Amino acid sequence: MREIRGKQHRGEQHRARCTPRAAALDYARRGWPVLPGVGTGLDGRCLCGQSGCPAPVVHPGTPELLAATADPSMIQWWWEARPAAPVLLATGGAAPCALSLPLATGRRALRTLDRLGPRTGPVLATPDRLTLLVAPYTLAELGETLCDLLDEQVADAPAAEGGTPGRLPASLRFHGPGGYVTLPPSWTGAGRAGWLRAPGPAQRPHRLPAAEHVLQALVAAERLAPGGRSSGRQA
């Protein structure tokens, strides 16, 4: 009986760690500013109550995105009132930024990243999208990186034999200053978010890769992909 009770106790502890509130508090210990978002029902409809919601997926509501915090007291209060609320990370500033892709494209890119060598940081996935966390960047830094990549594409164009030079995937989205991403274990309209590569312990967090290095590898991934005909744009 003791063994059974021990297993039950460990199971209860595991479930507690997997609650949105416990996850939000863990992220706060890393210094990540979070807030509860508006979720979706099992039918995929947004629960914000707005008729014809323009963003029928997880998104900020009340509180607004600017209220995101790493204060554990505020996080406790928010999730005591709404225990099932999804966890949103406000990206940019001192917090991580992110790059996201459709799931199939993202998995292929991740395999290429591993093969080419750039170190990846935490990676999360929903049933329809894969998101890579990267080091914070400013919009000016992102613009400079994209300009450099465009110059490289122009330089590569004469060398492309019957095809196209490597480009950023058209479906790539940037989650930088003023943006947000949904963190595990949140429920989204497509299903639950989960870590493919979880962040390390809060005391020894994984070092986040520079967005520039990840973007360069994504260009290489598109060059190596069958067809290689995607064109890059900012989403």
ZADOTI-727962 format. One line per 10 residues: number of its first residue (from 1); their letters; for each residue x, y, z of N, C-alpha, C. Coordinates in pm, 1 decimal, always signed. Layout:
REM residues N
NUM = A = X,Y,Z,X,Y,Z,X,Y,Z; ...
This chain:
REM residues 235
1 = MREIRGKQHR = +81.8,-120.2,+0.0,+0.0,+0.0,+0.0,+86.0,+126.5,+0.0; +198.7,+120.7,+70.5,+285.9,+237.2,+73.1,+334.7,+272.1,-66.8; +370.6,+166.3,-142.8,+420.5,+189.4,-277.6,+313.0,+254.5,-362.8; +189.6,+207.6,-350.9,+80.4,+263.9,-430.1,+59.3,+410.3,-392.6; +58.8,+438.7,-260.8,+39.5,+577.3,-218.9,+153.6,+664.4,-269.4; +275.4,+611.4,-270.9,+389.2,+686.4,-321.5,+373.4,+720.0,-467.9; +327.4,+621.8,-546.6,+305.5,+646.4,-688.2,+196.7,+750.2,-708.5; +88.7,+740.5,-629.2,-18.4,+838.5,-641.0,+32.6,+977.7,-607.4; +114.7,+986.7,-501.6,+166.9,+1115.7,-459.9,+255.6,+1176.0,-569.2; +342.9,+1092.3,-630.2,+427.6,+1143.3,-736.3,+345.2,+1187.8,-855.8
11 = GEQHRARCTP = +238.1,+1113.4,-884.1,+150.6,+1151.6,-994.1,+82.3,+1284.6,-968.1; +39.2,+1307.1,-842.2,-23.6,+1433.9,-807.9,+76.6,+1548.3,-819.5; +202.0,+1524.0,-776.8,+304.2,+1627.9,-788.8,+329.7,+1661.4,-935.8; +336.0,+1557.0,-1021.1,+360.4,+1579.7,-1162.9,+247.4,+1661.8,-1224.2; +120.4,+1627.1,-1190.1,+7.7,+1701.8,-1243.6,+11.4,+1845.8,-1196.3; +52.4,+1868.5,-1071.6,+60.1,+2004.6,-1019.0,+162.1,+2086.5,-1096.4; +276.2,+2024.2,-1129.0,+377.8,+2096.8,-1204.0,+331.2,+2128.5,-1345.6; +233.1,+2051.4,-1394.6,+187.7,+2069.1,-1531.6,+71.7,+2166.9,-1543.9; +24.9,+2224.3,-1433.2,-84.6,+2320.1,-1441.3,-34.1,+2451.1,-1500.0; -121.9,+2528.4,-1565.9,-78.5,+2657.7,-1618.8,-18.1,+2748.5,-1512.4
21 = RAAALDYARR = -74.9,+2749.3,-1391.7,-21.6,+2836.5,-1286.9,+120.6,+2795.2,-1248.8; +143.6,+2664.8,-1229.8,+277.9,+2617.9,-1194.3,+376.4,+2649.3,-1305.4; +333.7,+2631.4,-1430.0,+422.0,+2661.9,-1541.7,+452.9,+2810.8,-1547.3; +350.7,+2895.2,-1527.4,+371.7,+3040.1,-1530.5,+470.0,+3083.5,-1422.0; +459.6,+3024.6,-1303.2,+551.6,+3058.2,-1194.7,+693.9,+3013.3,-1228.6; +706.3,+2898.4,-1294.2,+838.7,+2850.8,-1335.1,+900.3,+2945.8,-1437.3; +819.9,+2991.5,-1532.8,+871.3,+3085.7,-1631.7,+911.5,+3216.9,-1563.9; +834.2,+3259.9,-1466.0,+865.8,+3384.2,-1395.5,+999.6,+3374.4,-1324.2; +1031.4,+3255.2,-1272.5,+1161.8,+3237.8,-1206.4,+1277.6,+3256.0,-1303.8; +1250.7,+3242.6,-1430.6,+1352.4,+3266.0,-1533.5,+1359.0,+3413.5,-1574.0
31 = GWPVLPGVGT = +1268.6,+3493.0,-1518.2,+1262.5,+3633.8,-1556.1,+1176.4,+3659.5,-1678.1; +1098.1,+3558.3,-1722.3,+1013.3,+3574.6,-1839.5,+882.2,+3640.9,-1799.0; +844.8,+3753.0,-1859.1,+717.0,+3817.6,-1827.1,+599.7,+3743.3,-1891.7; +505.6,+3701.6,-1811.7,+393.4,+3622.9,-1862.3,+261.4,+3687.3,-1819.6; +153.8,+3641.8,-1880.0,+18.6,+3684.8,-1843.8,-80.1,+3580.4,-1892.9; -198.8,+3574.9,-1833.6,-299.7,+3480.3,-1882.9,-363.9,+3532.9,-2010.0; -384.9,+3444.3,-2105.8,-447.7,+3483.1,-2230.8,-591.5,+3438.5,-2237.9; -657.9,+3480.1,-2344.3,-791.9,+3432.4,-2374.9,-776.5,+3302.9,-2452.7; -843.9,+3199.5,-2410.3,-830.4,+3069.4,-2473.9,-939.7,+3041.4,-2575.1; -945.0,+2918.4,-2618.1,-1046.4,+2871.0,-2711.1,-1116.2,+2750.1,-2651.3
41 = GLDGRCLCGQ = -1239.6,+2728.3,-2692.8,-1313.3,+2611.5,-2649.0,-1271.9,+2488.9,-2727.3; -1328.8,+2374.4,-2690.3,-1298.2,+2250.6,-2761.1,-1340.1,+2256.3,-2907.4; -1435.6,+2345.8,-2937.3,-1479.7,+2360.9,-3076.3,-1391.4,+2456.8,-3154.3; -1284.8,+2509.5,-3089.3,-1193.5,+2600.5,-3157.2,-1237.2,+2744.7,-3157.5; -1352.3,+2775.4,-3096.7,-1400.4,+2913.5,-3095.5,-1336.0,+2992.2,-2982.3; -1304.0,+3118.2,-3013.1,-1240.9,+3204.3,-2913.5,-1338.8,+3233.1,-2800.2; -1287.0,+3237.4,-2677.4,-1370.2,+3260.2,-2559.7,-1372.4,+3406.4,-2516.8; -1321.6,+3496.5,-2602.9,-1319.3,+3637.3,-2564.3,-1457.4,+3700.2,-2566.9; -1554.1,+3635.9,-2631.7,-1689.6,+3688.7,-2636.5,-1712.8,+3787.7,-2748.2; -1609.2,+3820.5,-2823.9,-1622.8,+3915.2,-2934.2,-1674.7,+3843.7,-3057.3
51 = SGCPAPVVHP = -1782.6,+3892.9,-3111.0,-1838.7,+3831.4,-3230.2,-1744.3,+3851.5,-3348.0; -1710.9,+3741.6,-3417.1,-1618.9,+3749.5,-3529.7,-1480.1,+3791.1,-3486.9; -1429.1,+3731.5,-3377.9,-1296.2,+3765.4,-3326.2,-1192.2,+3757.6,-3438.5; -1112.9,+3864.9,-3458.7,-1014.9,+3863.4,-3567.7,-897.3,+3770.5,-3541.8; -881.6,+3723.7,-3418.7,-769.7,+3634.1,-3384.9,-824.0,+3515.1,-3307.4; -896.1,+3423.4,-3375.6,-962.1,+3312.4,-3305.2,-864.7,+3204.1,-3260.0; -758.2,+3248.0,-3196.2,-662.7,+3158.2,-3132.4,-630.2,+3220.8,-2997.4; -538.0,+3162.8,-2923.7,-498.9,+3221.3,-2796.5,-441.6,+3361.5,-2819.9; -489.7,+3458.9,-2742.8,-441.5,+3596.4,-2757.7,-462.4,+3672.2,-2626.8; -395.1,+3787.1,-2610.2,-416.9,+3865.3,-2488.4,-558.7,+3920.6,-2482.7
61 = GTPELLAATA = -606.8,+3940.8,-2364.0,-737.8,+4001.6,-2343.6,-729.3,+4095.6,-2225.9; -788.1,+4053.3,-2113.4,-773.0,+4125.9,-1987.1,-707.0,+4031.8,-1887.9; -585.2,+4065.6,-1842.1,-508.1,+4188.4,-1863.6,-450.5,+4199.0,-2003.2; -412.6,+4322.6,-2040.4,-352.8,+4346.4,-2170.1,-205.6,+4303.4,-2169.6; -148.2,+4296.2,-2289.0,-12.3,+4244.8,-2304.5,+89.1,+4324.2,-2222.3; +69.9,+4455.7,-2211.0,+165.0,+4539.4,-2138.0,+169.6,+4505.9,-1989.9; +70.5,+4431.8,-1940.3,+68.4,+4395.1,-1798.2,+153.5,+4273.8,-1767.3; +212.3,+4210.5,-1867.9,+292.6,+4089.8,-1846.1,+399.6,+4115.5,-1740.6; +420.5,+4015.9,-1653.9,+510.0,+4034.8,-1540.1,+574.2,+3902.9,-1499.0; +682.0,+3915.0,-1422.8,+744.9,+3798.5,-1359.4,+720.7,+3801.7,-1209.2
71 = DPSMIQWWWE = +628.2,+3884.4,-1164.7,+595.6,+3895.1,-1022.5,+511.7,+3774.6,-979.5; +563.3,+3687.8,-890.5,+488.4,+3566.6,-854.5,+355.3,+3595.9,-785.8; +346.1,+3704.3,-710.6,+220.0,+3736.5,-642.4,+110.5,+3766.8,-743.7; +143.1,+3844.6,-845.2,+44.3,+3876.7,-947.7,+7.3,+3752.6,-1027.0; +104.9,+3668.8,-1057.9,+78.1,+3545.4,-1132.7,-13.2,+3452.7,-1052.7; +13.7,+3438.1,-923.7,-73.0,+3357.4,-837.6,-215.8,+3410.6,-843.0; -231.1,+3539.8,-831.9,-365.5,+3600.3,-829.0,-438.0,+3577.8,-960.5; -367.2,+3597.1,-1072.4,-429.9,+3577.4,-1203.5,-480.5,+3435.7,-1220.5; -394.5,+3337.5,-1189.6,-433.5,+3198.8,-1218.6,-521.2,+3137.5,-1110.2; -527.3,+3198.1,-993.2,-628.4,+3154.3,-897.2,-767.9,+3190.9,-947.4
81 = ARPAAPVLLA = -777.8,+3303.4,-1015.7,-906.0,+3345.5,-1071.2,-940.7,+3268.3,-1198.5; -838.8,+3229.7,-1276.2,-862.1,+3160.3,-1403.7,-762.6,+3045.1,-1416.4; -786.1,+2934.1,-1347.0,-687.3,+2824.8,-1340.4,-650.8,+2764.7,-1475.5; -743.1,+2765.8,-1571.6,-717.0,+2701.8,-1700.7,-667.6,+2800.5,-1805.7; -644.0,+2925.0,-1768.6,-604.5,+3025.9,-1867.1,-470.8,+2989.3,-1931.4; -458.8,+3004.5,-2062.7,-331.2,+2977.2,-2128.8,-224.6,+3076.2,-2084.2; -98.4,+3034.2,-2095.4,+15.0,+3115.8,-2053.4,+76.4,+3182.6,-2176.2; +82.0,+3315.3,-2172.9,+143.4,+3390.7,-2281.6,+274.5,+3451.0,-2234.2; +377.1,+3442.3,-2318.4,+504.2,+3509.2,-2295.0,+507.1,+3636.4,-2378.1; +527.7,+3751.0,-2311.9,+543.5,+3877.4,-2383.3,+688.0,+3884.3,-2434.0
91 = TGGAAPCALS = +705.8,+3878.1,-2564.0,+840.2,+3869.0,-2622.1,+903.1,+4007.1,-2636.6; +1035.3,+4008.1,-2640.9,+1109.1,+4131.4,-2662.1,+1154.3,+4196.4,-2533.2; +1225.9,+4306.0,-2545.4,+1285.7,+4368.8,-2428.2,+1396.9,+4279.5,-2376.6; +1388.6,+4245.3,-2247.3,+1486.7,+4152.3,-2189.7,+1440.1,+4008.3,-2200.0; +1317.5,+3986.3,-2248.1,+1260.4,+3852.0,-2257.6,+1297.9,+3787.1,-2389.9; +1286.8,+3653.6,-2398.1,+1315.9,+3587.4,-2525.7,+1225.7,+3637.1,-2637.5; +1275.9,+3631.0,-2758.9,+1195.3,+3648.7,-2878.0,+1174.4,+3509.8,-2939.0; +1106.1,+3502.9,-3052.1,+1078.9,+3371.1,-3109.3,+1060.4,+3379.7,-3260.2; +1081.4,+3265.2,-3324.1,+1055.2,+3246.6,-3466.3,+965.8,+3123.8,-3477.8; +858.2,+3132.6,-3556.1,+768.9,+3017.6,-3566.9,+738.7,+2983.2,-3711.9
101 = LPLATGRRAL = +711.8,+2854.1,-3733.5,+687.6,+2798.7,-3866.2,+575.6,+2695.7,-3859.0; +508.1,+2668.1,-3970.4,+416.4,+2554.2,-3971.6,+489.7,+2428.3,-3927.2; +419.1,+2337.4,-3864.0,+483.4,+2225.1,-3796.9,+572.7,+2143.6,-3889.8; +523.6,+2105.3,-4006.8,+604.4,+2021.4,-4096.9,+729.1,+2096.1,-4143.1; +713.6,+2222.5,-4181.2,+828.2,+2303.1,-4222.7,+926.0,+2320.9,-4107.7; +870.7,+2343.2,-3988.5,+955.4,+2363.0,-3871.7,+1035.6,+2239.6,-3835.3; +974.2,+2122.7,-3843.1,+1047.5,+1998.9,-3811.9,+1160.5,+1975.8,-3912.3; +1133.5,+2003.0,-4038.2,+1238.5,+1987.0,-4139.7,+1351.4,+2085.8,-4113.6; +1315.7,+2209.9,-4081.1,+1417.6,+2311.0,-4052.0,+1498.3,+2273.4,-3928.9; +1431.2,+2215.2,-3828.9,+1500.7,+2177.8,-3706.6,+1603.4,+2068.0,-3733.8
111 = RTLDRLGPRT = +1567.3,+1972.7,-3819.2,+1664.0,+1867.8,-3855.3,+1785.2,+1928.6,-3926.7; +1759.6,+2027.6,-4013.4,+1870.9,+2092.8,-4082.7,+1956.5,+2172.1,-3985.7; +1892.8,+2240.4,-3891.1,+1967.4,+2314.9,-3789.9,+2060.9,+2222.0,-3713.6; +2010.2,+2105.3,-3677.4,+2093.1,+2008.6,-3603.9,+2209.5,+1960.6,-3689.6; +2183.7,+1942.6,-3819.7,+2287.5,+1891.9,-3908.7,+2394.6,+1997.7,-3937.3; +2350.6,+2124.1,-3948.3,+2445.3,+2229.9,-3982.6,+2523.0,+2280.2,-3861.6; +2469.3,+2254.9,-3743.0,+2547.0,+2286.7,-3624.6,+2502.1,+2402.8,-3539.5; +2420.7,+2501.1,-3585.1,+2381.7,+2609.3,-3495.3,+2306.6,+2553.9,-3374.8; +2345.9,+2597.8,-3258.4,+2281.5,+2550.4,-3136.6,+2140.1,+2606.5,-3126.6; +2044.7,+2521.2,-3096.9,+1907.6,+2567.4,-3076.8,+1880.1,+2581.4,-2927.6
121 = GPVLATPDRL = +1787.4,+2667.6,-2895.9,+1742.3,+2683.1,-2758.9,+1614.3,+2604.9,-2738.0; +1529.9,+2648.1,-2645.8,+1401.9,+2580.2,-2625.6,+1315.5,+2584.4,-2751.9; +1246.9,+2473.7,-2777.7,+1159.6,+2462.0,-2894.2,+1025.6,+2407.4,-2847.1; +917.0,+2473.3,-2883.9,+784.5,+2425.7,-2845.4,+701.1,+2403.6,-2969.9; +595.9,+2325.4,-2954.2,+511.8,+2291.7,-3069.4,+366.8,+2281.2,-3026.7; +279.8,+2319.4,-3118.2,+137.3,+2289.1,-3110.9,+110.1,+2193.4,-3226.6; -11.4,+2140.1,-3238.6,-37.7,+2049.1,-3350.6,-18.3,+2111.6,-3488.8; -13.6,+2245.5,-3497.3,+1.6,+2305.2,-3630.1,+120.5,+2399.1,-3645.2; +199.2,+2419.6,-3538.6,+307.8,+2517.3,-3549.9,+423.1,+2481.8,-3456.8; +546.7,+2514.8,-3501.5,+667.2,+2493.2,-3422.4,+732.7,+2628.7,-3397.0
131 = TLLVAPYTLA = +774.1,+2651.1,-3272.9,+828.9,+2781.4,-3232.8,+965.2,+2762.9,-3168.6; +1064.0,+2840.1,-3216.7,+1198.9,+2837.1,-3160.8,+1222.1,+2966.3,-3082.8; +1257.6,+2955.5,-2955.6,+1291.6,+3073.5,-2877.7,+1433.8,+3115.9,-2911.3; +1452.4,+3246.4,-2925.3,+1583.6,+3301.6,-2957.8,+1614.4,+3416.8,-2863.1; +1739.0,+3462.3,-2866.5,+1780.6,+3572.4,-2780.3,+1702.8,+3699.4,-2817.8; +1683.8,+3788.7,-2720.9,+1611.9,+3912.8,-2751.7,+1678.9,+3991.3,-2864.2; +1595.9,+4052.8,-2947.6,+1646.9,+4140.4,-3052.3,+1556.8,+4263.0,-3062.4; +1610.4,+4371.5,-3116.5,+1530.0,+4490.0,-3143.2,+1482.5,+4484.3,-3287.9; +1384.1,+4565.9,-3319.8,+1335.5,+4569.1,-3457.4,+1443.9,+4619.2,-3552.1; +1528.2,+4711.0,-3502.5,+1638.4,+4759.6,-3586.8,+1737.5,+4647.8,-3616.3
141 = ELGETLCDLL = +1768.9,+4567.1,-3514.8,+1860.8,+4454.9,-3535.0,+1801.8,+4352.0,-3630.9; +1671.7,+4326.4,-3617.0,+1606.9,+4232.3,-3708.2,+1611.7,+4284.5,-3850.9; +1583.4,+4413.4,-3869.3,+1587.1,+4471.8,-4002.9,+1724.4,+4461.6,-4065.7; +1828.1,+4485.5,-3986.5,+1964.7,+4475.6,-4038.1,+1997.0,+4332.2,-4078.9; +1953.2,+4236.0,-3996.0,+1977.8,+4094.7,-4028.9,+1907.0,+4055.3,-4157.9; +1782.0,+4098.5,-4174.2,+1707.2,+4063.6,-4295.4,+1768.8,+4128.5,-4419.3; +1818.4,+4251.1,-4404.5,+1886.0,+4316.5,-4517.2,+2012.5,+4239.8,-4557.4; +2087.9,+4195.1,-4457.8,+2209.1,+4117.8,-4486.5,+2174.3,+3987.8,-4558.5; +2066.5,+3921.4,-4514.3,+2025.8,+3797.5,-4579.3,+1980.3,+3823.1,-4722.4; +1911.8,+3935.5,-4744.0,+1868.1,+3970.1,-4879.0,+1987.9,+3994.2,-4969.0
151 = DEQVADAPAA = +2089.8,+4063.5,-4917.1,+2211.9,+4086.4,-4996.3,+2276.9,+3953.4,-5033.7; +2276.2,+3857.8,-4939.9,+2335.1,+3727.0,-4968.0,+2255.1,+3653.4,-5075.0; +2121.7,+3669.1,-5071.2,+2038.2,+3604.0,-5172.2,+2068.7,+3659.1,-5310.8; +2083.7,+3792.4,-5319.8,+2114.8,+3854.3,-5448.7,+2250.0,+3805.6,-5499.6; +2346.7,+3794.8,-5408.4,+2479.3,+3747.4,-5448.0,+2475.1,+3601.8,-5491.4; +2385.0,+3521.3,-5429.7,+2376.2,+3378.9,-5462.2,+2300.6,+3353.6,-5592.7; +2217.0,+3449.4,-5635.9,+2127.2,+3425.0,-5748.1,+2199.0,+3378.3,-5874.3; +2310.9,+3439.3,-5914.9,+2377.2,+3391.8,-6037.6,+2427.3,+3248.4,-6027.3; +2449.4,+3202.1,-5904.3,+2504.1,+3067.7,-5887.1,+2395.3,+2960.7,-5884.9; +2268.3,+3003.9,-5877.8,+2159.0,+2906.5,-5871.7,+2138.3,+2844.9,-6009.6
161 = EGGTPGRLPA = +2150.7,+2715.2,-6018.8,+2140.5,+2646.4,-6147.7,+1998.5,+2595.2,-6167.4; +1919.9,+2670.7,-6240.8,+1785.4,+2627.9,-6272.7,+1690.7,+2631.6,-6154.3; +1729.1,+2690.9,-6043.4,+1641.7,+2697.3,-5927.4,+1648.9,+2834.1,-5863.8; +1634.7,+2841.6,-5733.9,+1639.6,+2968.8,-5663.8,+1740.5,+2959.5,-5552.2; +1800.9,+3073.2,-5513.1,+1889.6,+3071.6,-5397.4,+1808.6,+3048.4,-5271.7; +1876.3,+3015.8,-5161.9,+1805.6,+2993.5,-5037.8,+1734.7,+3118.5,-4989.6; +1612.9,+3104.0,-4941.8,+1534.2,+3215.4,-4891.2,+1467.5,+3175.0,-4761.6; +1421.4,+3275.4,-4688.1,+1346.4,+3245.5,-4566.9,+1210.2,+3188.7,-4604.1; +1159.2,+3094.7,-4526.6,+1027.2,+3039.0,-4556.6,+920.6,+3148.2,-4555.2; +829.5,+3143.8,-4651.4,+724.0,+3244.5,-4659.7,+634.1,+3242.7,-4536.6
171 = SLRFHGPGGY = +624.7,+3128.3,-4472.4,+533.9,+3111.2,-4358.3,+599.9,+3144.7,-4224.8; +723.2,+3197.0,-4228.6,+794.4,+3231.4,-4105.5,+727.8,+3351.0,-4038.5; +711.0,+3342.2,-3907.2,+658.1,+3453.9,-3828.7,+761.7,+3497.6,-3726.4; +769.5,+3628.8,-3706.8,+860.5,+3685.4,-3608.7,+781.2,+3729.3,-3486.4; +826.5,+3687.0,-3369.0,+762.9,+3726.2,-3242.9,+867.1,+3804.7,-3163.6; +869.9,+3935.0,-3186.5,+969.7,+4019.5,-3124.5,+908.6,+4120.9,-3030.9; +968.7,+4239.1,-3018.2,+915.0,+4341.3,-2927.7,+768.4,+4371.8,-2956.9; +686.9,+4369.6,-2852.6,+544.2,+4393.9,-2868.0,+464.1,+4272.1,-2908.6; +530.3,+4156.1,-2919.2,+461.9,+4033.8,-2959.3,+445.1,+3937.6,-2843.8; +401.7,+3817.0,-2876.0,+381.0,+3715.6,-2772.0,+379.3,+3577.5,-2835.7
181 = VTLPPSWTGA = +403.7,+3477.4,-2753.5,+388.2,+3337.9,-2794.2,+314.8,+3264.2,-2681.4; +246.9,+3158.3,-2719.5,+176.6,+3074.0,-2622.7,+270.9,+2966.7,-2571.5; +282.5,+2955.4,-2439.5,+375.4,+2859.3,-2378.8,+300.4,+2737.2,-2326.1; +369.2,+2621.8,-2319.7,+310.0,+2502.8,-2257.8,+279.2,+2527.9,-2110.6; +174.9,+2461.4,-2056.2,+92.8,+2357.0,-2119.0,-38.9,+2409.9,-2172.5; -37.8,+2527.6,-2231.5,-160.9,+2593.7,-2273.9,-235.5,+2513.3,-2380.6; -367.3,+2527.0,-2377.5,-452.9,+2469.1,-2480.5,-478.7,+2575.4,-2586.1; -456.1,+2542.2,-2713.3,-484.2,+2634.2,-2823.3,-599.8,+2577.8,-2904.6; -642.6,+2653.6,-3005.0,-752.0,+2605.0,-3088.0,-718.0,+2476.5,-3160.1; -586.8,+2453.6,-3185.4,-543.5,+2333.2,-3257.7,-508.0,+2218.2,-3163.6
191 = GRAGWLRAPG = -494.9,+2245.4,-3034.9,-453.2,+2142.4,-2939.6,-362.3,+2201.8,-2834.0; -293.9,+2115.7,-2760.5,-212.3,+2162.6,-2649.0,-69.2,+2192.0,-2693.8; -12.6,+2299.5,-2638.9,+127.2,+2333.3,-2662.7,+215.7,+2247.9,-2572.7; +329.8,+2205.6,-2625.6,+422.5,+2123.9,-2547.7,+565.5,+2151.2,-2590.2; +659.2,+2118.1,-2502.7,+800.5,+2140.6,-2533.7,+856.2,+2023.2,-2613.9; +916.8,+2051.3,-2728.3,+998.9,+1952.0,-2797.1,+1138.4,+1950.1,-2735.7; +1187.3,+2068.1,-2698.6,+1314.4,+2083.7,-2629.2,+1290.6,+2183.8,-2517.2; +1275.1,+2133.4,-2398.8,+1236.9,+2217.1,-2285.5,+1352.4,+2306.1,-2241.4; +1322.0,+2421.2,-2185.0,+1429.2,+2503.5,-2127.5,+1491.9,+2431.1,-2009.5; +1617.0,+2457.5,-1983.6,+1684.1,+2394.2,-1870.7,+1627.5,+2443.4,-1738.9
201 = PAQRPHRLPA = +1681.0,+2393.9,-1627.6,+1634.8,+2438.9,-1495.9,+1648.7,+2589.8,-1483.0; +1559.5,+2651.6,-1405.0,+1561.7,+2796.7,-1389.5,+1696.5,+2845.4,-1337.5; +1764.4,+2760.2,-1256.3,+1894.2,+2799.8,-1201.3,+2005.1,+2789.9,-1306.4; +1984.5,+2706.2,-1408.8,+2085.2,+2688.0,-1514.2,+2014.3,+2687.3,-1650.2; +1955.2,+2800.8,-1687.6,+1877.8,+2803.6,-1812.0,+1966.5,+2786.0,-1934.8; +1905.8,+2731.6,-2040.9,+1977.8,+2718.5,-2166.3,+2005.7,+2857.2,-2223.9; +2122.0,+2872.0,-2282.1,+2155.5,+2997.2,-2347.9,+2079.3,+3004.1,-2480.0; +2014.1,+3117.4,-2503.8,+1933.3,+3131.0,-2624.1,+2021.3,+3166.1,-2743.9; +1995.0,+3104.2,-2859.6,+2074.4,+3136.0,-2979.4,+2034.9,+3271.5,-3035.7; +2126.4,+3333.9,-3106.9,+2097.2,+3461.2,-3173.8,+2002.7,+3435.7,-3290.9
211 = AEHVLQALVA = +1906.3,+3524.3,-3308.5,+1811.4,+3510.4,-3419.3,+1884.6,+3507.6,-3553.2; +1991.9,+3585.7,-3565.3,+2068.1,+3591.1,-3689.7,+2118.3,+3453.2,-3731.1; +2170.8,+3376.7,-3634.6,+2225.7,+3245.0,-3667.7,+2114.9,+3147.6,-3706.9; +2000.3,+3156.3,-3638.0,+1888.9,+3067.4,-3671.3,+1833.7,+3101.9,-3809.5; +1822.2,+3230.2,-3839.3,+1770.8,+3271.2,-3969.9,+1863.4,+3226.7,-4082.1; +1993.9,+3237.2,-4061.5,+2088.6,+3190.4,-4163.1,+2071.7,+3041.2,-4188.4; +2047.8,+2965.2,-4079.9,+2028.8,+2821.2,-4096.6,+1896.5,+2790.8,-4164.9; +1794.0,+2873.0,-4140.1,+1665.5,+2852.8,-4206.7,+1678.9,+2876.2,-4357.0; +1759.9,+2973.5,-4395.0,+1785.5,+2995.9,-4538.0,+1851.5,+2872.3,-4598.2; +1949.0,+2817.3,-4526.7,+2015.8,+2696.4,-4575.3,+1917.9,+2580.0,-4584.0
221 = AERLAPGGRS = +1826.3,+2571.0,-4487.2,+1727.3,+2463.7,-4488.2,+1637.1,+2473.7,-4610.3; +1598.9,+2595.9,-4646.1,+1514.6,+2614.3,-4764.5,+1591.8,+2580.7,-4891.6; +1721.6,+2611.1,-4891.4,+1803.4,+2580.1,-5009.2,+1812.4,+2429.0,-5029.9; +1817.8,+2355.9,-4917.3,+1831.7,+2210.6,-4926.4,+1698.6,+2139.0,-4943.1; +1587.7,+2210.5,-4919.1,+1456.4,+2146.7,-4927.2,+1421.5,+2112.7,-5071.9; +1341.3,+2006.2,-5094.7,+1299.4,+1972.1,-5230.6,+1224.7,+2087.3,-5294.6; +1264.2,+2129.5,-5410.0,+1196.8,+2240.5,-5478.5,+1261.2,+2372.3,-5448.0; +1288.1,+2398.6,-5317.9,+1352.9,+2521.1,-5276.6,+1295.7,+2646.3,-5337.8; +1161.9,+2663.3,-5336.5,+1102.8,+2774.8,-5409.7,+1026.9,+2870.8,-5320.2; +1042.3,+2859.8,-5186.7,+973.2,+2952.9,-5098.6,+1039.6,+3089.0,-5102.2
231 = SGRQA = +963.1,+3191.8,-5084.8,+1017.4,+3327.2,-5076.3,+990.5,+3382.6,-4937.7; +1083.7,+3461.9,-4887.8,+1072.7,+3509.8,-4750.3,+987.8,+3634.8,-4739.5; +914.7,+3651.5,-4629.2,+841.4,+3773.3,-4596.6,+824.9,+3778.6,-4446.6; +798.6,+3900.3,-4395.6,+777.2,+3915.3,-4252.0,+629.5,+3898.7,-4223.6; +597.6,+3809.1,-4126.1,+457.5,+3785.5,-4092.0,+422.6,+3855.3,-3963.8
